[in-house]
Amino acid sequence: MKKFEYLIVLLDNSATSFCYYDNPSYSTGNSDLISLNLLKRIIKYANKNSMYINYLYPKQKLPETYNKIIEKDEHIKILPIELRSKNNKAIYVINPDKIKQIKNIPQNANLNLILRLPRQKIKDLSEIFELSINKCQRFNLILLDIENFKQEDLDIYAQQLVNIQKIVTGLYQSGRTVEINFVSDRILLTQMNNCDAGTKHLTFAPNGKFYLCPAFYHQNPENSVGDLANGIEIINEQLLHLNHAPICRNCDAFHCKRCVFLNKLTTNELNTPSHEQCVISHLERNTSKYVLEKLKPLVKEFEKHENIPDLDYLDPFEFVTEMPKKNLNEKQRQTQIPEGLKSFEKMTDREVLFSIYQMLKEISNKLPNK
């Protein structure tokens, strides 16, 4: 069996989402608790295969018998903010209907928070961020409904990031060290660090089956990639790997999640992000660039980090498709390739065009109403 690093275990059908996908059962309370027998079996399976377990919790508390089994081995808990306790090692999810609860979290709580922010609330992001950042050590932002983003939404997000730049630089200058997935992660990374569903981790659901991630289970339980009895089989597994994503593997928005589920939802391809996902990641990349340049001469810990190169695009796909149209000779074309796409230097115009043509052809053939 392919070696995975960790396993996400849904303790209940109504377990909280912690990413882009929605779980309808979370709000309706349609509970289906994993059986005690299955829980024991999946823990044994994970231990045998050296997989670290991340547990996704529902809103309701588990029976004590479950807690005793879970606590026997090292793990990470991902809980809805409603279950917040003194356990600062857990990761707490703030779902859209609980954003107002942020003000009730004690100052300097040293928490790891995930905020799932709906599209309609993006205009309030910098205000919510400023309220949250003093209550946690790590702040993770997940934008929802990306598949329905319009240019107006992207413009609003860009402006909110400008506001957040000032907040973040002020925090570091005052001596506060914080982790922010859409700002500090890109500064620290030197290579892609994506979601990696199906390559580094899998999900185990209460029905006893494996999935690429919880989103595929909640979308359709028939999306299973295996079970404990028959093992795991991922069809076209190579498509999940970065080396089969010709544009992403040359991109330097290293913090981008490259969400497999969101890719499938928006482009019908597991390894092809949508325009919106790329633009969002590059807006965040530019925010990281600004913060790094601002703090490098002022804060010692930033001196060691490499500068983030300038780019003249927000979507690498648009850059590559437009580049062959420019009436440039080979020498001019080579010098105009941004740092993030340097490996395209080895490709001729013909090779670039053919690569784009192949991808567009595959996507077009699978689009609905074709």
Secondary structure, 3 states (H helix, E strand, C coil): CCCCCEEEEECECCCCCCCCCCCHHHHHCCCCECCHHHHHHHHHHHHHCCCEEEEECCCCCCCHHHHHHHCCCCEEEEEEHHHCCCCCCCEEEECHHHHHHHHHCCCCCCEEEEEEECHHHHHHHHHHHHHHHCCEEEEEEEECCHHHCCHHHHHHHHHHHHHHHHHHHHHHHCCCCCEECCCHHHHHCCCCCCCCECCCEEEECCCCEEECCHHHHHHCHHHCCEECCCEECCCCHHHHCHHHCCCHHHCCCCCCCCCHHHHHHHHCCCCCCCHHHHHHHHHHHHHHHHHHHHHCCCCHHHCCCCCCCCCCCCCHHHHHHHHHHCCCCHHHHHHCCCHHHHHHHHCCHHHHHHHHHHHHHHHHHHCCCC
